[in-house]
Amino acid sequence: MILKKISYLLTLATLTITSLTSAAQYRLPDSHASQHNALIANQKPSTNPFKIENNEALFNSIEAREKAADSDEIYANFWVNDRVNPYGSAVTIPEKKNIDVSEFVVPVPGHVTSPYGYRSRFGRMHYGIDLKVQVGDTVRAAFSGKVRMTKYEGKGYGYYVVVRHDNGMETVYGHLSRFLVKPDQTVKAGDPIALGGNTGRSTGPHLHFETRYLGLPINPAQIIDFDTKAPIHEVFAFDRNIHGKVAPRTAKASKKARKARATAARKKAASRKRR
């Protein structure tokens, strides 16, 4: 019995000494503990990266930088003021491209008087559409952007303006009577840029309006519904294999029609001589 008590007391003493030793190993000195707590406090972030407002600020900053880079690319390259198509064959036109046209503003409220396409009467392509206008009517920018050129061409566009846009497209406004903007001027969609007229190769007052992508003319009616004066879709799905090409059948049919009319005229003239 006495031996059991002695054994129990020895075991208890051993456990007590072990626990005290462990506590001594894990307890830090008061001075060290305060320094440790201060270090942890200093490592706390000043803002919470997981807050929604912080994420939005980050995304907005990234978006602003991307827009600035895109803007530099759009307006820095091929920025000349001596020709409608400054690109020529110097750029590779992508096979497909989504173009934001949601902010479109109709240049003039008049209806379409002549569509895009081959004109058999003149034996040439009409690379835009004609919109009814009176001399002196206000002509407005279709999209936001920067004026690349204002120029006069007596045997073609007359007085005309070319604007390059934030979406990468360019628009052309022809047969004007007066400029309201200057080259390198920034404009917003709907801003007045010119007055309508009847200058250049024109058969009456109208606005010749073109839409181009990297110099390639695109039928404006494929982008805009000129009855409703609004984009057909907010994003125009450009396809190099579809847009900007002259339908060869149309040109061929027009050529055949001209030959047929010429043949008929010769026959008619010959018939008159026989009489």
C-alpha positions as CSV (number, residue, x, y, z in Angstrom):
1,M,0.0,0.0,0.0
2,I,2.8,2.4,0.9
3,L,4.6,1.5,-2.3
4,K,1.5,2.3,-4.3
5,K,1.3,5.7,-2.7
6,I,4.9,6.4,-3.3
7,S,4.6,5.4,-7.0
8,Y,1.5,7.6,-7.4
9,L,3.3,10.6,-5.9
10,L,6.3,10.1,-8.2
11,T,4.0,9.9,-11.3
12,L,2.2,13.1,-10.2
13,A,5.4,14.9,-9.7
14,T,6.7,13.9,-13.1
15,L,3.5,15.1,-14.8
16,T,3.7,18.4,-13.0
17,I,7.3,19.1,-13.9
18,T,6.5,18.2,-17.6
19,S,3.6,20.6,-17.8
20,L,5.6,23.4,-16.2
21,T,8.4,22.8,-18.7
22,S,6.1,22.9,-21.7
23,A,4.4,26.1,-20.5
24,A,7.8,27.7,-20.1
25,Q,8.8,26.7,-23.7
26,Y,5.6,28.2,-25.3
27,R,5.2,31.3,-23.2
28,L,7.1,34.3,-24.7
29,P,8.6,37.0,-22.6
30,D,6.4,40.1,-22.2
31,S,8.6,42.3,-24.3
32,H,8.8,39.8,-27.1
33,A,5.1,39.2,-27.1
34,S,4.3,43.0,-27.5
35,Q,6.8,43.2,-30.4
36,H,5.1,40.2,-32.0
37,N,1.7,41.7,-31.7
38,A,2.9,45.0,-33.2
39,L,4.4,43.2,-36.2
40,I,1.2,41.4,-36.9
41,A,-0.8,44.7,-36.7
42,N,1.6,46.3,-39.1
43,Q,1.0,43.5,-41.6
44,K,-2.8,44.2,-41.9
45,P,-3.8,45.4,-45.4
46,S,-5.0,49.0,-45.5
47,T,-7.9,48.0,-47.9
48,N,-9.7,44.8,-48.3
49,P,-9.0,43.3,-51.7
50,F,-12.2,41.3,-51.6
51,K,-14.6,44.2,-51.3
52,I,-16.7,44.7,-54.4
53,E,-15.9,48.4,-54.6
54,N,-12.2,47.6,-54.7
55,N,-12.7,45.1,-57.4
56,E,-14.7,47.5,-59.5
57,A,-12.0,50.2,-59.1
58,L,-9.4,47.7,-60.3
59,F,-11.5,46.6,-63.3
60,N,-12.2,50.2,-64.2
61,S,-8.6,51.0,-64.1
62,I,-7.7,48.1,-66.3
63,E,-10.5,49.0,-68.8
64,A,-9.3,52.6,-68.9
65,R,-5.8,51.5,-69.7
66,E,-7.0,49.1,-72.4
67,K,-9.2,51.9,-74.0
68,A,-6.2,54.3,-74.0
69,A,-4.0,51.6,-75.7
70,D,-6.8,50.9,-78.3
71,S,-7.2,54.7,-78.9
72,D,-3.5,55.2,-79.4
73,E,-3.5,52.3,-81.9
74,I,-6.6,53.6,-83.8
75,Y,-5.6,57.2,-84.1
76,A,-1.8,57.0,-84.4
77,N,-1.5,54.7,-87.4
78,F,-2.2,55.7,-91.0
79,W,-3.3,59.2,-89.9
80,V,-3.1,61.1,-93.2
81,N,-5.2,63.8,-94.8
82,D,-4.7,63.3,-98.5
83,R,-6.9,60.3,-99.4
84,V,-10.1,58.6,-98.3
85,N,-8.5,55.2,-97.9
86,P,-5.2,55.7,-96.0
87,Y,-4.6,51.9,-95.5
88,G,-4.4,50.6,-99.0
89,S,-2.8,47.1,-99.0
90,A,-0.6,48.0,-96.0
91,V,-2.9,46.3,-93.5
92,T,-4.3,42.8,-93.2
93,I,-8.0,43.0,-92.7
94,P,-9.2,40.4,-90.1
95,E,-11.5,37.7,-91.3
96,K,-14.0,38.6,-88.6
97,K,-14.5,41.5,-86.2
98,N,-17.2,42.5,-83.8
99,I,-17.7,46.3,-84.1
100,D,-19.7,48.3,-81.5
101,V,-22.2,50.5,-83.4
102,S,-24.6,51.1,-80.5
103,E,-24.1,54.8,-80.3
104,F,-25.0,55.5,-83.9
105,V,-26.7,58.8,-84.7
106,V,-28.2,59.3,-88.1
107,P,-26.2,62.0,-90.0
108,V,-29.3,63.6,-91.5
109,P,-33.0,62.7,-91.1
110,G,-33.7,62.4,-94.8
111,H,-34.6,59.2,-96.6
112,V,-32.4,57.1,-98.8
113,T,-32.4,58.4,-102.4
114,S,-29.8,56.0,-103.9
115,P,-28.5,52.7,-102.4
116,Y,-25.0,51.2,-102.2
117,G,-23.9,49.2,-105.2
118,Y,-23.0,49.2,-108.8
119,R,-24.5,52.0,-110.9
120,S,-25.0,50.9,-114.5
121,R,-25.9,54.4,-115.5
122,F,-22.3,55.6,-114.7
123,G,-20.6,52.2,-115.1
124,R,-19.0,52.4,-111.6
125,M,-19.5,51.4,-108.0
126,H,-21.4,53.6,-105.6
127,Y,-19.5,53.0,-102.3
128,G,-22.1,54.6,-100.0
129,I,-25.7,55.6,-99.8
130,D,-27.3,59.0,-100.7
131,L,-29.6,60.6,-98.1
132,K,-32.0,63.4,-98.9
133,V,-30.9,66.8,-97.6
134,Q,-31.4,70.5,-98.4
135,V,-28.5,72.8,-98.8
136,G,-27.6,74.2,-95.4
137,D,-29.1,71.3,-93.4
138,T,-26.9,70.2,-90.4
139,V,-24.9,67.0,-90.9
140,R,-23.9,65.2,-87.8
141,A,-21.2,62.7,-86.8
142,A,-22.5,59.1,-86.9
143,F,-20.2,57.9,-84.1
144,S,-17.7,59.5,-81.6
145,G,-14.2,59.9,-82.9
146,K,-11.7,62.3,-84.5
147,V,-11.8,64.2,-87.8
148,R,-9.1,62.9,-90.0
149,M,-9.6,65.2,-93.0
150,T,-11.7,67.9,-94.6
151,K,-11.1,68.3,-98.3
152,Y,-12.6,69.4,-101.7
153,E,-12.7,67.1,-104.7
154,G,-14.4,68.8,-107.7
155,K,-15.0,65.7,-109.8
156,G,-16.1,63.5,-106.9
157,Y,-17.1,64.1,-103.3
158,G,-17.1,67.9,-103.6
159,Y,-16.6,69.2,-100.1
160,Y,-16.2,66.2,-97.8
161,V,-15.3,65.1,-94.3
162,V,-13.7,61.8,-93.1
163,V,-14.1,60.9,-89.4
164,R,-12.3,58.0,-87.8
165,H,-14.2,56.5,-84.8
166,D,-13.4,54.9,-81.5
167,N,-14.8,51.6,-82.8
168,G,-12.2,51.5,-85.6
169,M,-14.4,52.4,-88.4
170,E,-14.4,55.5,-90.6
171,T,-17.3,57.4,-92.1
172,V,-17.3,59.7,-95.1
173,Y,-19.7,62.7,-95.7
174,G,-19.8,64.1,-99.2
175,H,-21.2,66.9,-101.4
176,L,-21.2,69.3,-98.4
177,S,-21.6,73.1,-98.6
178,R,-19.6,74.0,-95.5
179,F,-17.3,72.5,-92.9
180,L,-18.1,72.9,-89.2
181,V,-15.0,71.0,-88.0
182,K,-11.2,70.9,-88.6
183,P,-8.8,68.0,-88.9
184,D,-7.7,66.4,-85.6
185,Q,-10.8,67.7,-83.9
186,T,-12.5,65.3,-81.5
187,V,-16.3,64.9,-82.0
188,K,-19.0,63.0,-80.2
189,A,-21.8,61.1,-81.9
190,G,-24.4,63.6,-83.0
191,D,-22.1,66.6,-83.0
192,P,-22.6,69.0,-86.1
193,I,-19.7,68.5,-88.5
194,A,-20.9,70.2,-91.7
195,L,-23.8,71.6,-93.7
196,G,-25.5,69.7,-96.5
197,G,-24.9,70.8,-100.1
198,N,-24.7,70.0,-103.8
199,T,-20.9,70.2,-104.5
200,G,-18.7,67.9,-106.6
201,R,-20.1,65.2,-108.9
202,S,-23.7,65.6,-107.7
203,T,-27.0,65.6,-109.5
204,G,-28.9,67.5,-106.7
205,P,-28.7,68.3,-103.0
206,H,-28.0,65.1,-101.0
207,L,-25.5,63.6,-98.5
208,H,-23.3,60.9,-99.7
209,F,-22.6,58.7,-96.7
210,E,-20.0,55.9,-96.5
211,T,-19.0,53.4,-93.7
212,R,-15.6,51.9,-94.0
213,Y,-13.5,49.5,-91.9
214,L,-9.7,49.6,-92.5
215,G,-10.4,51.3,-95.8
216,L,-12.8,48.7,-97.0
217,P,-16.2,50.1,-97.9
218,I,-19.2,48.4,-96.3
219,N,-22.8,48.9,-97.3
220,P,-24.2,51.2,-94.6
221,A,-27.6,49.5,-94.9
222,Q,-26.0,46.3,-93.6
223,I,-25.2,48.2,-90.4
224,I,-28.1,50.7,-90.1
225,D,-31.8,50.5,-90.7
226,F,-32.4,53.9,-92.3
227,D,-36.2,53.5,-91.9
228,T,-35.9,53.4,-88.1
229,K,-32.7,55.5,-88.1
230,A,-31.1,53.0,-85.7
231,P,-28.5,50.2,-85.9
232,I,-29.8,46.8,-86.9
233,H,-27.8,45.3,-84.1
234,E,-25.7,47.0,-81.4
235,V,-22.7,45.0,-82.5
236,F,-22.0,44.7,-86.2
237,A,-20.5,41.3,-87.0
238,F,-18.0,42.1,-89.8
239,D,-17.1,39.2,-92.0
240,R,-14.4,39.8,-94.6
241,N,-15.9,37.1,-96.9
242,I,-19.3,38.9,-96.9
243,H,-18.9,42.6,-96.4
244,G,-17.1,45.1,-98.6
245,K,-17.2,43.0,-101.8
246,V,-18.8,44.0,-105.0
247,A,-21.3,41.3,-106.2
248,P,-19.7,40.2,-109.5
249,R,-23.1,39.0,-110.8
250,T,-24.5,42.5,-110.4
251,A,-21.6,44.1,-112.2
252,K,-21.7,41.5,-114.9
253,A,-25.5,41.9,-115.3
254,S,-25.1,45.7,-115.6
255,K,-22.4,45.3,-118.2
256,K,-24.7,43.0,-120.2
257,A,-27.5,45.5,-119.9
258,R,-25.3,48.3,-121.2
259,K,-24.3,46.1,-124.2
260,A,-27.9,45.3,-124.9
261,R,-28.9,48.9,-124.8
262,A,-26.0,49.8,-127.1
263,T,-26.9,47.1,-129.5
264,A,-30.5,48.2,-129.5
265,A,-29.5,51.8,-130.2
266,R,-27.3,50.8,-133.1
267,K,-30.1,48.7,-134.6
268,K,-32.5,51.6,-134.2
269,A,-30.1,54.0,-135.9
270,A,-29.6,51.6,-138.8
271,S,-33.3,51.2,-139.2
272,R,-33.7,55.0,-139.4
273,K,-31.0,55.2,-142.1
274,R,-32.7,52.6,-144.2
275,R,-35.9,54.6,-144.1
